């Protein structure tokens, strides 16, 4: 087989770039106002929402890291990617928060809950989150594609080309172009996740050939030797469920569908699609491990496994499709982040501090220009950083600590701005202090360990509760309005007499809303009917979790 990146591969990549960019520009005709740019006029179907949920959360770092981990440690390393498996059903319960807020950004939700100062604090974090995440994703794609093409395309060259493509269709089309392009890109990512398996199986003599050369524990679903015990999994789950509530793109992920259910389906089952294709990434790592032994070769860096498989297994044209799929994985996330960055700046800084009453047309163009400029900062960061994996671990950690005030503000009505800021700052300070004591050096990014994270989260939530109790409560009328929105179904076609109906009457009340009220009799009235949507969806999601674990186990039983 002739390795390398030839003219046919180049043609495939060029056609992809031109096609996806042209498609995004064609969709710009759907954008008539700022709401269309930032939220797609809340008109996306459940399939588009699922594609968003999958595409925005999947990028090159995921499959490269997972393939490398299973190449080095066996299939059980899948739990590094499946760390959020146990909390995915909770996405079904959390998703309606963002639609019922009736807001465009999470920063506006923070303002409604805690006031303008806290909104600015969150917005600064969120913009930095997006800049950092975009830069890391761009760099990750650049590294992978450079390896896959035998360094025919430089890492920085990939960064530039990919940025130009997603900026063009996101700048004009906003979330509409991003969401519909993500649907196509999501299909390509799925192709990426399985295309190496049939070719690789044949090269290594089938599963029986793999079992002959690999250690038997490489085919275990769980492995205590990897150091992923019950406590670590619990802390990873806590990281996931709290951290996701503070991620700045949650409004576009959960609140842009036609109905609340579309948002629930998108966030929950888009994540399940990622959990499913992760099985393919992990199995590919086993194939590469056997292939390297068969070829008498060695990989000094396990994360070269994915690029190695691409070079060794794919025919001309398929290598180009692989590169295009890798581009798709990152561009779908980067374009979504670009639109959300513009929304944060426009709604929470420009509209809040620069010009109080801008026109809708002005908001639209400020959103476009700010998203462009802030994305360019992400490109500069991509050219600066070296460790993509460390960058992603860092942003996941800071999001979890910021999530203390978001999650706490919904599940506890008494939480106030003083408790929120005290909780967030305490968690950051304690986390870094404990890691400093352990390592003896002060660093921005530490290797993630469950103990410092667990203590930091415990202290942060404790401070949220204590300080909120001993300081002045938020104004009653503001809190009542915030929680009244959470009690009402947000689907527009159900509005009666100008007012949204109470969700409890429709079976859509929220289980995670103001948890202390569960100690009152009122909260238990009509329980099964009142919480039907939450209960049924939560149960089905857990069945899906069980089904995925069973599927992975069954695959490992093949001989």
Secondary structure as UniProt FT lines:
FT   HELIX           7..26
FT   HELIX           27..30
FT   HELIX           34..39
FT   HELIX           40..42
FT   HELIX           46..55
FT   TURN            56..57
FT   HELIX           60..73
FT   HELIX           75..80
FT   HELIX           82..87
FT   HELIX           88..94
FT   HELIX           96..100
FT   TURN            101..102
FT   HELIX           106..114
FT   HELIX           116..148
FT   TURN            149..151
FT   HELIX           155..203
FT   TURN            204..205
FT   HELIX           206..213
FT   HELIX           216..219
FT   HELIX           224..226
FT   HELIX           230..246
FT   TURN            248..249
FT   HELIX           250..254
FT   HELIX           260..294
FT   TURN            295..296
FT   HELIX           302..304
FT   HELIX           305..313
FT   TURN            316..317
FT   HELIX           318..344
FT   HELIX           345..354
FT   TURN            356..357
FT   HELIX           360..384
FT   HELIX           388..411
FT   TURN            413..414
FT   HELIX           417..439
FT   HELIX           450..470
FT   HELIX           476..486
FT   HELIX           492..494
FT   TURN            497..498
FT   HELIX           503..506
FT   TURN            511..512
FT   HELIX           515..519
FT   HELIX           521..524
FT   TURN            525..526
FT   HELIX           527..530
FT   HELIX           532..556
//
